[in-house]
Amino acid sequence: MSEINGDRWQVAHGRSLELGRSSTIMAIINVTPDSFSDGGRFEAVDAAVEHALACVTEGARIVDIGGESTRPDADPVSASEEQGRVLPVIEALRGKTDALISVDTYRADTARLAVGAGAHIINDVFGLQREPELANLAAQTGAGLCIMHTGRDRQKLPDVIDDQIAFLDRSLQIAAFTGVARESIVLDPGFGFAKDVDENLELMARFEALHRFGLPLVAGTSRKRFIGAVTGRDAADRDGGTAATSAILRLQGAAIFRVHNVAINRDALAVADAIIATRAKSREKTS
């Protein structure tokens, strides 16, 4: 297991969040009709806000608001439609919770409006490589930036870790060129994004290799298809499998866990955190 040290994630509006010493949960709030496991449940603003606040009560420190499904066969939406879904939710949450608000978008225009409405974090599933202007926006506003790896729309390298390194190195170069502070960046290896079952499992098994970047790592396995392939469960019934992956990845040094079901992952991560603390005490006794 890698040493898990504390990092302070700098985000917009003068906020920051300590990461690493204990698990941090990012709750998924899909304001969409077609997301793969909860599409339509939180499409209305009131329902999305109520769900986000319930997730905070259960232990989420970040709520990630998304207005476009990123499942492989989802229909694309326009920027204006995405903004119409996420902005009212962000504006409503800003006055109701101290939790950090993240906007799940790859569009610079949507991100700019979202940060203006109160979002602290930009979560880009294309890792700055679809709309690099997002990096400029993050640099200008001080927004936290979650850079995700994806295998979509490109030729991948045969080795999963080599491909992670090549892709994320390029993303970090874009961020550095535009002046994004490293203290504002976390990395997400993009479980499920153009990765088959074997690739996802290998990425889990070799997750510690990603500590080479020296940045906090996000685990976004929640209800993904590879968990269904292993457990035989449909998407809505994969929370137990998700919690297992969260605990495994926590023991390998992941800091943030992007999940649908906060409560079950909170409990699994509490056990993993206790093991990490016990290991640390044992090292102190023998040093």
Residue pairs with C-beta under 8 A, 6 or more apart in sequence:
1 208
1 251
1 252
1 253
1 276
1 279
2 208
2 211
2 252
2 253
3 253
4 20
4 21
4 253
4 255
4 276
5 20
5 21
6 18
6 19
6 20
6 21
7 18
7 19
7 20
7 183
7 215
7 216
7 255
8 16
8 17
8 18
8 19
8 183
9 16
9 17
9 18
9 19
9 144
9 183
9 184
9 186
9 216
10 16
10 142
10 144
10 181
10 183
10 184
11 17
11 100
11 120
11 121
11 142
11 143
11 144
11 184
12 115
12 119
12 120
12 121
12 141
12 142
12 143
12 144
13 118
13 120
13 142
14 142
15 100
15 120
17 24
17 61
17 62
17 100
19 186
19 216
19 255
19 256
20 216
20 255
22 273
23 246
23 250
23 255
23 257
23 266
23 269
23 270
23 272
23 273
24 61
24 62
24 255
24 256
24 257
25 59
25 60
25 61
25 62
25 256
25 257
25 259
25 262
25 265
25 266
25 269
26 60
26 61
26 62
26 63
26 64
26 102
26 218
26 256
26 257
26 258
26 259
27 52
27 55
27 56
27 60
27 62
27 63
27 64
27 259
27 260
27 262
28 38
28 64
28 66
28 222
28 258
28 259
28 260
29 42
29 48
29 51
29 52
29 55
29 63
29 64
29 65
29 66
29 89
30 38
30 39
30 41
30 42
30 66
30 69
31 42
31 43
31 45
31 48
31 65
31 66
31 67
31 85
31 86
31 89
32 39
32 40
32 43
32 66
32 67
32 68
32 69
32 85
33 39
33 40
33 43
34 40
34 69
34 71
34 74
34 75
35 66
35 69
35 71
35 74
36 69
36 71
36 223
36 235
37 223
37 235
37 236
37 238
37 260
38 236
38 260
39 69
41 47
41 51
42 48
42 51
43 85
45 88
45 89
45 92
48 65
48 89
49 89
49 92
49 93
49 96
52 63
52 65
52 89
52 93
52 97
52 99
53 93
53 96
53 97
55 63
55 262
56 63
56 97
56 99
58 262
58 263
58 266
59 262
59 263
59 266
60 99
60 262
61 99
61 100
62 99
62 100
62 101
62 102
62 121
62 256
63 93
63 97
63 99
63 100
63 101
63 102
64 102
64 103
64 104
64 121
64 123
64 258
65 86
65 89
65 90
65 93
65 101
65 102
65 103
65 104
65 114
65 119
66 86
66 103
66 104
66 105
66 123
67 77
67 81
67 82
67 83
67 84
67 85
67 86
67 104
67 105
67 110
68 74
68 76
68 77
68 82
68 105
69 75
70 104
70 125
70 193
72 194
79 107
79 109
79 110
82 105
82 107
82 110
83 109
83 110
83 113
83 114
86 103
86 105
86 110
86 114
87 113
87 114
87 117
90 101
90 103
90 114
90 117
90 118
90 119
91 117
91 118
93 99
93 101
93 118
94 101
94 117
94 118
100 120
100 121
100 144
101 118
101 119
101 120
101 121
102 119
102 120
102 121
102 122
102 123
102 144
102 146
103 110
103 111
103 114
103 115
103 119
103 121
103 122
103 123
104 123
104 125
105 111
105 114
105 122
105 123
105 124
106 124
106 125
106 126
106 130
106 131
106 134
107 131
108 131
108 133
108 134
108 136
108 137
111 119
111 122
111 124
111 134
111 137
111 143
112 137
112 141
114 122
115 122
115 137
115 141
115 143
119 143
120 143
120 144
121 143
121 144
121 145
121 146
122 134
122 137
122 138
122 143
122 144
122 145
122 146
123 146
123 148
123 188
124 130
124 131
124 134
124 145
124 146
124 147
124 148
125 148
125 150
125 190
125 193
126 148
126 150
126 152
127 147
127 148
127 149
127 150
127 167
127 168
127 170
127 171
127 190
128 134
128 135
128 145
128 147
128 171
128 174
128 175
129 167
129 170
129 171
129 174
132 174
132 178
134 145
135 145
135 174
135 175
135 177
135 178
135 180
136 178
137 143
138 144
138 145
138 175
138 178
138 180
138 184
139 175
139 178
139 179
139 180
139 181
142 181
142 184
143 184
144 184
144 185
144 186
145 175
145 180
145 184
145 185
145 186
146 186
146 187
146 188
146 218
147 168
147 171
147 172
147 175
147 185
147 186
147 187
147 188
148 187
148 188
148 189
148 190
148 193
148 218
148 220
149 163
149 164
149 167
149 168
149 171
149 187
149 188
149 189
149 190
149 193
150 167
150 190
150 193
150 194
151 163
151 190
151 193
151 194
151 195
152 193
152 194
156 163
156 194
157 163
157 166
160 195
160 199
160 202
160 203
160 206
161 203
161 206
161 209
161 210
164 189
164 203
164 209
164 210
165 212
168 187
168 213
172 185
172 213
175 185
182 215
185 215
186 215
186 216
186 217
186 218
186 255
186 256
187 210
187 213
187 215
187 216
187 217
187 218
188 217
188 218
188 219
188 220
188 258
189 203
189 207
189 210
189 217
189 218
190 220
191 200
191 203
191 204
191 219
191 220
191 221
191 224
191 226
192 200
192 220
192 221
192 224
192 225
192 226
195 203
195 226
196 226
197 225
197 226
197 229
197 230
200 221
200 224
200 226
201 226
201 230
204 221
204 245
204 248
204 249
207 217
207 249
207 252
207 253
207 254
208 252
208 253
210 217
211 217
211 253
216 255
216 256
217 253
217 254
217 255
217 256
218 254
218 255
218 256
218 257
218 258
219 245
219 246
219 249
219 250
219 254
219 256
219 257
219 258
220 257
220 258
221 227
221 242
221 245
221 246
221 249
222 238
222 239
222 242
222 258
222 259
222 260
222 261
222 265
223 235
223 236
223 238
223 239
223 242
223 260
224 238
224 242
225 235
227 233
227 238
227 241
227 242
227 245
228 234
228 235
228 238
228 241
230 241
231 238
231 240
231 241
233 240
233 241
239 260
239 261
239 264
239 265
240 264
242 259
242 260
242 261
242 264
242 265
243 261
243 264
243 265
243 267
243 268
244 268
246 254
246 257
246 259
246 265
246 268
246 269
246 272
247 268
247 269
247 271
247 272
249 257
250 257
250 269
250 272
250 273
250 276
251 272
251 275
251 276
257 265
257 269
259 265
